[in-house]
Amino acid sequence: MKKHSFHMKKAIAAAVLGTSMMAAAGCGSSGAENSSGNGGNGGGESGGSGEGSSQETTEMVAATINPEGSLLANALQALADEIETRSDGAIEFQVATGGQLGNASSLYQSVISGDIDMIYSDSGWFSEHHPEFDALGTNYLFEGEEHYKEVVNSEDSLQYFEDLLVEEPGLKTVMYAGGLERNIISTFPIESIEDLQGKTMRSKNESTELEWWRNLGANPTAVAFDEVYTALQTGVVEGSQNSMDAMIEQRFGEVADYVARTQHNLTLGFVVMNNEQFEALDSDMQDVVMNAAQDVQEEYINKAFEKSEEDVQTLKDEFGVEFTNPDREAFIEASRKQLQAIAEKHGIQDEIDDIFGTQ
């Protein structure tokens, strides 16, 4: 794998600092669907020596398209800070949020090439190399908060998928982030799955989500995330599925009056490093990274679940959104059929059953 030069590293760090200074002066960063658990990522390359210090410093860049201040961006920043602290400054990070270093696709390619060291990534990007990851894009993988934490916080529970990423495209899974609850926001009330029949619902331009909507009886249409507000406002679509923090950040409640609390997805995102960069660290520093990641992971997953009830209240109080609680059994049945079909297609039924207990 080609490593970028030290000068390129410095250029990336300078770009991060420059953009951060502009933001502090009043230039905001862009939002991202990834804050809802969809989409991409960023990281940076390894290091030079810290001037004026007796120890050699490894300089790294971490990045995400999630906006500054969002829970997922905060988790990435917290990880970077914790690694710096535990390494006594032997590893230093510049963290770029809000797509400062590129969109989701470019950040993903940059961490693969080694031009960025670490990114937050939605699992959907990994399907490019391993279609087995489509299984992680399905809904109702988790029964609830307890099941989510049991799977995600257990050592080696997702090792099958982690090994695939090391093999190709050469990414080391450092941390999981997510736990944000996804629901359906719409211009009409949803009391049951029957209310979705024939409705035009927004989807990412991605086969798993398009198929999911069809399985629910809806008519999906692909709309870019930054066009969802206008699509809801003009009637191009009648609803969308997102995390509630994304609904708030994008102010969807101004143009859609209802949220069906289907709780169909608890977001599962990956914080990954370029594996060559990770392996270039000595064993002590590798331990520092992984131990810091475990603690930050648990803290921010807890924060995500706590945030759900806060987000419900914000949507009610600030936007006047009305919540419905449809019976989830029909939603679960349709979603599990999709999961099993994907697992059978790729021959990973046993792995999925072992990880998620879906039998």
DRENNU-282036 format. One line per 2 residues: number of its first residue (from 1); their letters; for each residue x, y, z of N, C-alpha, C, CB. Coordinates in steps of 0.02 Angstrom, whole numbers. Each point is the difference from the previous one (the first is absolute). Last residue first. Glycine has a CB too. Layout:
NUM = a = X:Y:Z:X:Y:Z:X:Y:Z:X:Y:Z  ...
END
This chain:
359 = qt = -1598:-838:748:-36:-62:-16:-70:0:29:109:-61:-3  74:231:23:-60:12:-41:-38:-63:-17:58:97:-47
357 = gf = 154:-6:180:-51:-44:28:-66:5:-37:55:12:109  169:99:-148:-61:37:18:-55:-43:30:29:78:-90
355 = id = 194:-165:26:11:68:24:-63:31:29:89:13:-86  -94:-232:-12:44:0:59:8:70:29:61:-98:-49
353 = di = -185:71:-151:-36:-29:57:43:1:63:-65:-72:-79  165:142:-122:-51:48:21:-38:-27:61:-11:41:-118
351 = ed = 169:-184:19:33:58:31:-51:50:26:98:-16:-77  -176:-172:-43:26:-19:66:32:59:35:18:-116:-42
349 = qi = -96:146:-182:-55:-10:48:26:-15:70:-71:-42:-94  179:102:-130:22:21:67:-56:-8:51:81:81:-52
347 = gh = -60:-102:-207:22:-57:39:24:16:69:30:-50:-105  -133:190:-76:73:4:9:27:-56:45:-9:123:-15
345 = ke = -226:-107:-40:34:17:-63:75:-3:7:-96:72:-31  -41:-96:224:1:-60:-42:37:13:-65:-109:-36:50
343 = ai = 76:219:92:45:-48:32:6:-64:-41:-31:47:112  -123:118:-180:69:22:-11:49:-50:29:-38:120:2
341 = aq = -189:-160:37:14:-7:-72:72:20:-16:-121:21:-26  39:11:245:12:-71:-13:16:-11:-74:-76:-31:94
339 = lq = 18:250:-26:63:-21:30:16:-72:-18:-18:81:94  -192:2:-159:54:30:-40:68:-21:27:-74:98:-27
337 = kr = -114:-161:149:2:-37:-63:56:26:-45:-124:-20:9  79:134:191:37:-62:12:2:-43:-63:-34:4:120
335 = sa = -93:196:-124:71:14:5:41:-63:9:-27:111:49  -211:-122:-50:25:19:-67:75:11:1:-110:52:-26
333 = ei = 6:-96:233:-5:-58:-44:28:15:-69:-101:-38:63  83:214:95:54:-47:17:0:-59:-47:-7:35:120
331 = fa = -168:121:-138:64:30:-22:58:-48:12:-46:115:26  -164:-177:56:1:-5:-73:63:30:-29:-125:4:-1
329 = er = 93:14:235:8:-70:-20:4:-7:-76:-60:-35:103  24:239:42:62:-12:-36:6:-70:-30:53:83:75
327 = dp = -254:107:-16:20:-68:18:59:-19:-43:-119:-31:33  87:292:9:-30:-56:-36:24:-67:27:-9:72:-101
325 = nt = -3:182:187:35:-61:21:-32:-60:-34:31:53:111  0:240:-141:-43:-59:2:42:-61:17:-79:51:-86
323 = fe = 97:240:111:28:-67:-3:-55:-52:0:103:39:60  -73:235:-136:-42:-49:34:30:-69:-9:-103:71:-17
321 = vg = 212:195:14:-9:-65:-33:-44:-45:43:112:12:-57  -25:227:81:-69:-20:5:-16:-66:-34:-26:118:4
319 = fe = 241:11:33:-30:-6:-67:-74:-19:1:112:-31:-41  26:66:241:25:50:-46:-37:0:-67:110:-10:55
317 = dk = -167:-147:123:-3:68:26:19:52:-52:26:-45:112  -20:-193:-164:-67:20:22:-3:74:15:-18:-115:46
315 = lt = 225:21:-101:-43:-2:-59:-72:20:18:71:-91:-49  85:71:225:16:57:-44:-45:2:-61:119:-6:39
313 = qv = -137:-178:108:-27:60:30:14:62:-43:15:-52:112  78:-154:-179:-73:-3:-4:-31:64:26:4:-125:14
311 = de = 227:99:12:-19:17:-68:-75:-3:-10:110:-44:-39  -19:-24:245:8:72:-8:-22:22:-69:96:-2:81
309 = es = -90:-226:-35:-58:31:32:5:76:-3:-10:-99:76  192:-24:-167:-63:-15:-36:-59:35:32:47:-110:-32
307 = ke = 182:111:120:-20:54:-44:-68:-12:-33:120:23:-21  -6:-186:157:-28:54:41:-29:55:-43:82:-27:91
305 = fa = 34:-146:-197:-65:-23:24:-33:51:45:42:-117:-7  173:166:-74:-47:-5:-56:-68:-22:24:94:-27:-77
303 = kn = 89:33:229:-26:67:-16:-52:-2:-55:110:48:35  4:-247:19:-46:19:53:-31:68:-14:67:-67:82
301 = iy = 100:0:-225:-60:-40:-13:-52:14:54:69:-90:-56  139:188:84:-40:34:-50:-59:-41:-24:102:60:-35
299 = ee = 51:-147:201:-26:64:22:-47:31:-51:105:18:66  13:-217:-120:-54:-12:48:-32:65:23:60:-104:37
297 = qv = 126:122:-183:-56:-34:-32:-58:-9:49:79:-59:-76  127:139:155:-38:52:-34:-62:-30:-34:105:66:-19
295 = dq = 45:-216:122:-32:43:50:-43:54:-32:96:-22:77  29:-123:-217:-51:-38:36:-37:44:50:69:-103:-14
293 = aa = 117:194:-106:-60:-9:-41:-55:-37:37:73:-1:-101  140:26:201:-36:64:-2:-65:-7:-38:109:62:6
291 = nm = 32:-245:-8:-29:9:67:-39:65:4:94:-67:49  24:19:-249:-57:-45:8:-33:8:69:56:-79:-79
289 = vv = 140:209:26:-55:15:-46:-61:-43:15:83:33:-88  115:-78:208:-28:65:19:-61:16:-43:114:40:37
287 = dq = 12:-228:-94:-42:-12:59:-33:65:24:75:-95:33  79:111:-207:-60:-35:-24:-47:-14:58:67:-52:-93
285 = md = 141:141:145:-44:51:-27:-63:-32:-31:100:73:-22  67:-217:106:-27:40:55:-49:52:-26:106:-18:64
283 = sd = 13:-114:-220:-54:-38:33:-30:40:58:57:-106:-32  45:246:-171:26:-55:41:-56:-29:42:114:54:3
281 = la = -162:53:-246:7:19:70:31:-58:39:-99:78:-8  39:-105:-218:63:37:6:12:25:71:-10:33:-120
279 = ef = -193:-142:51:53:-48:11:68:34:7:-66:-84:-64  -123:218:12:-8:-30:66:58:-47:15:-124:10:-11
277 = qe = 115:84:-202:17:52:49:-5:-29:71:-42:90:-78  -25:-227:-98:72:9:-1:22:52:50:2:-33:-121
275 = nn = -233:-3:89:32:-53:39:76:5:-1:-97:-72:-26  -89:270:20:41:-34:-50:42:-52:37:3:102:-76
273 = mv = -222:-42:202:65:28:-16:29:-37:-60:19:33:119  -285:14:-7:52:-43:-28:64:40:-13:-88:-73:-52
271 = vf = -172:63:175:59:44:-3:58:-44:-20:-45:81:90  -232:-117:-130:67:-24:13:49:59:1:-27:-111:-55
269 = gl = -258:69:104:53:29:-40:68:-25:23:-71:101:-20  -208:-141:46:63:-34:14:52:26:-48:-60:-104:41
267 = tl = -208:171:63:56:8:-47:63:-35:25:-49:109:-34  -205:-176:61:46:31:47:67:3:-37:-62:-44:105
265 = nh = -207:13:-195:73:-5:-7:34:35:57:-11:-7:-124  -228:-8:101:20:-56:-43:75:-9:-6:-104:19:-63
263 = qt = -82:117:188:63:-22:30:30:-57:-40:-40:36:114  -174:99:-135:10:-70:-18:63:-28:32:-59:21:-107
261 = ra = -99:195:125:57:-26:39:6:-75:-11:-15:92:87  -80:121:-238:-20:-67:23:60:-30:36:-84:-15:-95
259 = vy = 10:280:42:55:-49:6:-30:-65:27:87:91:19  -180:158:-147:-8:-63:36:65:-40:3:-121:-2:-34
257 = da = 74:217:-87:-31:7:66:1:-62:43:-70:85:-52  219:54:-150:-32:-65:10:-23:-3:73:72:-57:-90
255 = ve = 46:245:7:-37:-17:-62:-33:-69:5:80:71:-64  53:30:241:-33:59:-28:-44:-17:-60:96:68:38
253 = gf = 47:-227:75:-64:10:33:-36:63:-23:46:-60:96  179:-3:-163:-53:-33:-39:-69:12:30:83:-87:-35
251 = rq = 158:169:82:-63:35:10:-57:-29:-42:65:102:27  177:-167:12:-23:20:-67:-68:34:1:66:-94:-46
249 = ei = 33:15:249:52:40:-32:-23:27:-68:87:-68:59  -231:-82:57:6:64:35:50:45:-36:-30:-55:109
247 = ma = 2:-165:-186:-63:36:-11:4:70:31:-63:-109:-1  242:-35:42:1:26:-69:-64:38:-16:75:-94:-35
245 = dm = -62:-16:239:44:58:2:7:30:-69:62:-50:97  -188:-148:-71:-36:60:23:46:60:5:-78:-73:62
243 = sn = 115:-121:-245:6:6:72:-32:66:21:108:-69:1  -210:-41:-218:62:31:23:6:-7:76:-4:82:-96
241 = qs = -160:-127:-145:22:-31:63:68:28:17:-66:-106:-24  -159:209:-119:70:-21:-1:16:-34:65:32:95:-78
239 = ge = -257:11:-92:32:-19:62:71:-23:-11:-110:-32:46  -38:109:-218:-47:9:56:31:-20:66:-94:-21:-78
237 = vv = 190:127:-174:-6:-59:42:-47:17:58:117:-40:-32  -112:195:-130:36:-49:-41:2:-67:37:70:91:-54
235 = gt = -164:124:135:-39:-60:-13:32:-50:-46:-97:70:19  178:147:80:-34:5:-65:-42:-60:-16:92:71:-39
233 = ql = 38:-57:242:-37:63:-4:-43:4:-63:91:55:65  61:-235:-30:-57:-5:46:-46:61:-8:69:-68:81
231 = at = 131:71:-201:-43:-53:-27:-62:-11:44:102:-55:-49  66:208:119:-39:26:-56:-47:-52:-29:93:78:-26
229 = yv = 52:-150:197:-44:53:26:-46:27:-56:87:32:86  85:-188:-143:-59:-30:32:-49:53:25:71:-98:34
227 = ed = 154:113:-146:-59:21:-36:-65:-24:34:67:-1:-105  161:-51:174:-6:73:5:-59:27:-39:122:5:14
225 = fa = -71:-240:-18:-16:21:68:-11:76:4:65:-97:43  -120:-34:-271:60:17:38:-19:30:68:64:19:-107
223 = va = -220:-194:-25:9:73:7:63:11:42:-126:22:-8  -34:-231:-122:65:21:25:6:76:-1:51:-108:-41
221 = tp = -275:-50:78:34:39:-52:65:27:29:-110:31:-56  -100:-235:110:58:41:15:26:39:-60:30:-82:88
219 = na = -265:-27:5:29:13:-65:62:45:11:-113:-11:-60  -15:-180:234:7:70:-22:31:3:-70:11:37:120
217 = gl = -49:-236:24:-57:20:-42:3:71:-25:-65:-81:62  228:-57:67:-51:29:43:-62:22:-38:90:37:77
215 = nr = 101:-121:-190:-26:-55:42:-54:24:48:111:-56:-9  5:215:-122:-46:-40:-42:-30:-57:40:67:29:-102
213 = ww = 97:102:207:-62:37:-9:-50:-39:-42:64:107:10  148:-202:14:-36:1:64:-66:37:-6:110:-5:61
211 = el = 43:4:-243:-37:-63:6:-41:-1:64:89:-58:-65  52:242:31:-53:0:-51:-43:-63:6:72:68:-76
209 = et = 121:-54:210:-54:43:25:-58:2:-50:83:68:64  107:-192:-126:-28:-28:61:-58:41:25:111:-47:29
207 = se = 19:118:-222:-47:-54:-12:-33:-26:63:68:-31:-98  6:285:45:36:-59:25:-50:-58:3:82:72:68
205 = nk = -87:189:-82:7:-36:-63:42:-62:12:-9:107:-68  -152:5:258:67:7:-30:0:-39:-65:56:14:114
203 = sr = -294:66:-44:52:-50:15:67:26:-22:-84:-94:-12  -197:178:61:69:13:-19:46:-57:21:-22:123:10
201 = mt = -244:-146:-74:45:11:56:72:9:-25:-75:-69:74  -204:55:-144:65:16:-29:48:20:55:-54:36:-109
199 = kg = -171:-207:118:27:66:16:70:9:-30:-69:2:107  -77:-206:-109:-2:46:-57:28:69:13:-96:-63:-35
197 = ql = 45:-71:249:-13:-30:-66:-6:54:-54:-57:-97:57  89:121:189:55:13:-46:-14:-24:-71:77:-9:96
195 = de = -222:-24:97:0:71:-18:56:19:-49:-50:23:111  26:-243:-12:-48:12:-54:-1:73:-23:-69:-94:45
193 = is = 195:15:144:35:-8:-63:-47:12:-59:77:-82:54  -143:211:166:16:-70:-14:35:-4:-67:-100:-41:67
191 = ei = 47:249:27:-24:-39:58:15:-74:-8:-90:84:17  164:171:-117:10:-72:-12:-19:-36:64:94:20:-84
189 = pf = -145:240:-40:10:-44:58:6:-73:-20:-64:81:69  149:128:-224:-63:-33:16:12:-46:61:-39:5:-122
187 = ts = 215:114:16:-52:51:-4:-69:-28:15:69:60:-85  178:-153:185:-44:1:-58:-50:57:3:13:-124:-9
185 = ii = 215:-33:121:-33:65:2:-40:8:-65:92:51:73  20:-268:76:-27:25:-64:-34:67:12:-15:-118:-43
183 = nr = 235:0:179:-72:-4:-5:-22:28:-67:-12:9:125  247:-91:36:-28:23:-63:-75:-14:-2:111:-20:-59
181 = el = 99:56:256:-63:-33:-20:-27:31:-64:-25:-25:121  286:-7:-16:-52:49:-14:-61:-35:-30:87:91:-18
179 = gg = 127:-191:72:-53:-8:50:-55:52:-9:84:-47:78  193:52:-141:-69:-2:-23:-47:-9:58:37:-46:-109
177 = ay = 233:-22:40:-36:59:23:-71:-3:-27:106:69:5  141:-226:37:-68:6:-27:-33:62:29:-9:-127:-14
175 = mv = 284:61:-33:-55:16:46:-66:-3:-38:76:73:70  135:-140:-169:24:24:65:-57:6:50:93:61:-58
173 = tk = -24:-197:-183:-56:26:39:25:17:70:-83:-68:-67  222:60:-171:-3:-26:68:-59:32:36:126:-19:3
171 = lg = -58:-30:-278:-23:46:52:-5:-36:67:-62:67:-86  107:-132:-165:56:16:44:-17:51:53:75:-27:-93
169 = pe = -235:-60:-72:54:36:-33:59:19:45:-85:42:-76  24:-256:100:-12:45:-57:-54:50:21:32:-91:-86
167 = ev = 75:-50:249:18:-36:-61:-5:46:-61:-40:-108:51  -37:185:156:74:-3:0:24:-32:-64:1:-8:126
165 = ll = -231:13:-92:26:67:-15:76:2:1:-103:48:49  -14:-248:10:-10:15:-71:31:67:-18:-106:-66:1
163 = de = 102:2:225:51:-37:-38:-6:13:-75:1:-88:89  -165:177:57:64:34:9:55:-33:-41:-36:34:115
161 = fy = -177:-135:-105:0:58:-44:66:39:6:-125:7:10  97:-193:131:-6:-23:-69:4:58:-48:-71:-96:38
159 = ql = 64:134:198:66:-16:-28:-4:-22:-73:37:-31:114  -198:113:67:-5:18:-71:65:-15:-37:-82:89:30
157 = sd = 65:-137:201:-65:-22:-24:-9:14:-74:-47:20:114  242:26:43:2:-50:-54:-68:-20:-28:103:-41:52
155 = es = -110:165:179:61:-9:-38:-8:-57:-51:68:43:98  -270:112:-9:32:-64:15:61:-9:-45:-110:-50:37
153 = nv = -49:235:-50:52:9:51:36:-64:19:-66:95:42  -115:-92:-204:51:47:-22:57:7:50:-88:61:-63
151 = ve = -104:-207:107:36:-18:-61:60:45:-12:-108:-42:-48  -31:87:233:27:-67:8:41:-20:-60:-98:-31:72
149 = ky = -24:233:-76:61:5:40:33:-68:9:-48:99:59  -158:-95:-173:50:39:-37:66:2:39:-91:70:-52
147 = he = -97:-164:157:27:-45:-51:55:35:-39:-110:-59:-8  -6:188:166:39:-52:33:33:-46:-50:-78:6:98
145 = eg = -71:163:-180:62:27:28:44:-55:31:-59:107:21  -109:-202:-199:-5:60:42:67:18:28:-118:-30:28
143 = ef = 79:-143:-192:-66:0:33:-11:62:43:4:-124:0  150:92:-233:3:1:73:-70:5:30:114:54:-5
141 = ly = -85:-61:-228:55:-45:20:1:-8:75:67:34:-100  -221:100:-52:-17:-44:56:52:-55:11:-120:23:-24
139 = nt = 147:82:-214:-31:27:60:-22:-54:49:-38:96:-68  253:-74:-125:-71:-17:8:-25:25:67:14:-101:-74
137 = gl = 216:110:-9:-41:56:-20:-75:-14:6:90:33:-76  86:-193:116:1:49:54:-41:62:-17:113:-42:32
135 = ad = -85:-132:-193:-39:-25:57:-4:51:56:33:-116:-30  105:149:-161:-70:19:-11:-44:-23:57:19:-6:-124
133 = fe = 214:-52:103:-17:56:43:-71:26:-13:121:30:3  -15:-201:-136:-27:-26:63:-22:57:47:73:-101:-12
131 = ph = 44:131:-199:-72:7:0:-34:-28:62:5:-4:-123  243:107:77:-29:-61:28:-76:8:3:106:-23:69
129 = he = 26:193:-167:51:-52:0:-28:-67:24:86:88:20  -227:100:-33:37:6:-62:53:-55:-6:-19:123:1
127 = sf = -109:-84:196:-30:-47:-47:34:2:-68:-108:12:60  154:138:126:41:-60:-3:-27:-52:-49:33:21:118
125 = wg = -144:188:-63:57:9:-44:40:-63:-9:5:118:35  -190:-105:119:-19:-8:-70:58:8:-49:-110:40:32
123 = sd = 111:-4:213:20:-66:-25:-15:-10:-74:-19:-44:114  79:284:-3:-57:-43:-3:21:-67:-31:-79:99:-9
121 = sy = 260:62:130:-31:-23:-62:-63:-41:14:112:-1:-54  105:177:153:-63:-32:19:-35:-19:-65:-10:67:109
119 = im = 284:-47:-89:-64:29:-18:-56:-34:39:44:28:-115  251:7:91:-58:-27:35:-63:35:-22:73:-28:99
117 = di = 148:72:-200:13:-57:45:-62:-34:26:103:57:31  -36:69:-274:-33:17:63:6:-63:44:-82:84:-54
115 = dg = 184:-101:-144:5:72:2:-35:29:61:7:2:-124  3:-237:46:46:21:53:10:75:3:55:-107:-13
113 = si = -205:-41:-126:66:17:-29:51:18:53:-58:39:-102  -165:-86:168:27:-60:-33:70:14:-27:-116:-37:-30
111 = vs = -6:213:120:24:-42:54:28:-65:-28:-84:50:79  -10:103:-231:60:28:30:26:-43:58:-39:113:-33
109 = qy = -166:-163:-81:57:-15:-42:65:24:32:-74:7:-101  -124:47:212:10:-72:1:60:-20:-43:-124:-16:17
107 = ls = 57:239:-18:32:-17:64:13:-75:4:-57:98:54  -61:-16:-240:71:18:-4:36:-16:65:-29:90:-81
105 = sa = -206:-130:68:37:-43:-46:74:16:0:-102:-10:-70  -47:146:198:7:-67:28:43:-45:-44:-111:14:54
103 = ng = 164:241:-87:-63:-34:13:14:-72:23:-58:72:-85  239:126:136:-31:-34:-56:-66:-33:19:113:-18:-48
101 = lq = 29:147:197:51:-30:-44:-31:-39:-57:75:-7:98  -210:121:65:52:49:-16:51:-28:-50:-15:50:113
99 = gg = -203:-137:-4:22:-8:-69:54:49:-21:-112:-42:-24  19:22:252:-42:36:-49:22:-4:-72:-26:74:91
97 = ta = 215:-106:96:-71:-17:0:-35:35:-57:3:-17:125  261:-59:-35:-39:40:-48:-72:-25:-1:103:21:-71
95 = vq = 133:-30:238:-66:-29:-15:-39:48:-45:0:-63:110  269:-4:-29:-43:54:-24:-65:-33:-21:100:74:-39
93 = fe = 94:-174:220:-51:-1:-53:-22:71:-19:-38:-112:41  258:-41:83:-40:61:-3:-46:-2:-60:92:65:57
91 = ia = 78:-229:112:-44:2:-58:-42:63:4:-3:-128:-9  157:103:174:38:-35:-51:-40:-6:-65:60:-64:89
89 = gd = -129:162:130:18:42:-56:41:-34:-54:-5:93:77  -78:-207:118:43:55:23:25:42:-59:35:-70:98
87 = sr = -198:-114:-101:66:-10:-31:50:53:23:-55:-52:-99  -173:58:169:28:-63:24:69:-15:-29:-115:-43:13
85 = te = -4:240:-83:13:2:72:35:-64:24:-101:73:14  32:-58:-241:54:48:14:18:-1:74:-39:72:-96
83 = ie = -146:-199:32:63:-31:-24:58:47:13:-63:-63:-89  -150:145:136:18:-52:49:65:-35:-21:-121:-17:28
81 = da = 25:179:-173:26:32:62:24:-53:49:-79:96:-17  -25:-172:-181:64:32:-15:31:30:63:-40:24:-117
79 = la = -177:-111:136:49:-53:-9:69:29:-14:-90:-75:-44  -89:225:58:16:-28:66:51:-56:-5:-114:30:39
77 = ql = 29:62:-238:45:48:34:20:-27:68:-55:95:-61  -103:-219:-58:65:-4:-34:50:47:33:-58:-29:-108
75 = an = -162:36:186:31:-64:18:68:-6:-32:-113:-52:10  -20:238:-66:27:6:68:34:-64:22:-90:82:27
73 = al = -24:-81:-231:61:40:-5:33:8:68:-48:61:-99  -158:-168:95:51:-43:-31:65:38:-11:-91:-65:-56
71 = ls = -98:181:147:24:-52:45:55:-42:-30:-113:-3:51  90:257:-129:-44:-59:-2:30:-55:44:-40:30:-116
69 = ge = 157:175:79:-50:3:52:-50:-57:-2:13:121:-4  106:-58:-221:29:14:66:-57:8:51:100:56:-53
67 = pn = -155:-205:-161:14:69:18:29:7:70:-92:34:-75  130:-245:-98:-48:22:51:17:70:24:-19:-119:35
65 = it = 150:-17:-187:-44:49:-31:-53:24:50:18:-54:-111  240:-27:171:-68:-24:-8:-40:53:-37:7:-69:105
63 = aa = 270:-8:-15:-50:42:-32:-68:-35:-5:91:56:-65  192:-42:165:-63:-37:1:-54:45:-30:35:-67:103
61 = vm = 255:49:-95:-61:37:-17:-59:-48:3:64:82:-73  206:-67:186:-52:-34:-38:-59:47:-12:36:-110:49
59 = et = 244:83:43:-56:46:-16:-50:-35:-45:76:100:12  127:-166:175:-35:-23:-60:-61:44:-10:41:-119:16
57 = te = 204:160:119:-72:6:-1:-27:-25:-67:5:98:79  226:-125:95:-26:3:-68:-76:0:2:103:-59:-45
55 = qs = 45:161:248:-24:-63:-28:-26:11:-70:-29:-41:115  115:218:19:53:-51:4:-23:-66:-29:44:56:101
53 = sg = -120:199:-179:-17:-54:46:54:-53:-1:-122:22:-18  108:175:-125:2:24:68:-19:-52:51:-26:110:-44
51 = eg = -65:-161:-191:55:46:12:-4:26:72:2:33:-122  -90:-272:19:-22:62:30:59:44:16:-101:-57:46
49 = sg = 92:-129:-246:23:12:67:-27:67:25:103:-69:-21  -241:-80:-160:66:29:5:17:11:72:-14:54:-110
47 = gs = -179:-232:-10:30:55:31:69:22:-11:-75:-32:71  -167:-85:-192:42:-5:58:53:53:1:-22:-119:3
45 = eg = -232:142:-116:59:-44:-2:47:12:56:-12:-4:-120  -276:23:102:61:31:-27:61:-43:6:-48:107:28
43 = gg = -256:-98:-38:57:-12:43:63:28:-30:-54:-103:44  -243:64:-84:62:35:-11:53:-18:50:-63:90:-49
41 = ng = -228:-116:-45:59:-19:35:59:47:-7:-40:-112:-14  -244:33:-56:70:-7:-2:40:32:52:-20:-10:-110
39 = gn = -252:-89:74:50:38:-35:67:1:31:-89:64:-39  -139:-91:171:7:-19:-70:66:24:-26:-124:4:-16
37 = gs = 26:41:237:23:-68:-5:5:-25:-69:-49:-19:106  -6:241:-31:-56:-43:11:20:-73:-4:-76:88:-44
35 = sn = 228:80:0:-18:11:70:-61:-40:17:49:114:-4  27:-112:-217:36:-47:42:-14:12:73:87:-7:-85
33 = ea = -162:146:-91:-46:-54:16:34:-49:46:-58:14:-109  130:243:108:12:-63:-34:-52:-50:20:121:24:-6
31 = gs = -38:266:-4:-30:-57:34:10:-63:-39:-84:75:51  254:145:-53:-59:-29:-29:-26:-58:41:39:35:-112
29 = sg = 93:184:214:14:-60:-40:-65:-32:-22:108:-18:61  -55:292:-7:-23:-64:25:20:-57:-45:-94:57:53
27 = cg = 195:194:10:-16:-41:-58:-19:-69:24:79:65:-73  -3:117:218:-69:6:-21:-18:-39:-61:2:108:49
25 = aa = 206:-98:84:-14:69:-19:-70:9:-28:121:14:-23  -37:-227:83:-2:39:62:-16:73:-15:82:-78:52
23 = am = -49:-67:-232:-63:-15:33:-8:40:63:3:-115:-47  200:129:-68:-53:34:-37:-67:-11:33:65:-12:-106
21 = ms = 117:-105:192:6:71:16:-53:41:-36:123:-16:18  -108:-213:-67:-24:9:68:3:73:20:38:-115:29
19 = tg = 53:53:-235:-73:-3:-2:-29:11:68:6:-78:-97  227:66:80:-25:59:-34:-75:2:-1:102:1:-69
17 = lv = 8:-191:158:7:58:43:-30:62:-32:103:-51:50  -98:-144:-179:-44:-9:57:1:61:44:18:-124:-4
15 = aa = 132:116:-174:-68:10:-25:-50:-6:57:33:-44:-112  191:-4:157:-9:72:-9:-71:16:-24:122:12:-26
13 = ai = -57:-237:43:-8:29:66:-12:75:-5:74:-89:48  -27:-23:-247:-65:-20:26:-12:32:68:7:-108:-64
11 = ak = 203:139:-31:-50:37:-38:-70:-16:25:76:1:-100  107:-120:187:-2:67:27:-53:42:-35:122:-9:28
9 = km = -84:-207:-109:-29:-3:67:-7:69:29:51:-112:16  63:88:-216:-72:-6:-11:-36:-1:67:19:-62:-108
7 = hf = 213:60:114:-24:66:-21:-76:-2:-13:113:26:-50  -1:-226:102:-5:41:59:-27:69:-18:95:-62:52
5 = sh = -165:-134:-217:61:31:25:-13:40:63:45:4:-116  -192:-225:44:11:68:-21:62:28:33:-123:16:-17
3 = kk = 85:-277:-52:-8:47:54:11:70:-25:39:-86:83  -121:-158:-201:40:61:-5:-14:44:60:-2:-7:-126
1 = m = -9:-268:113:-42:59:0:44:62:0:-92:-62:61
END
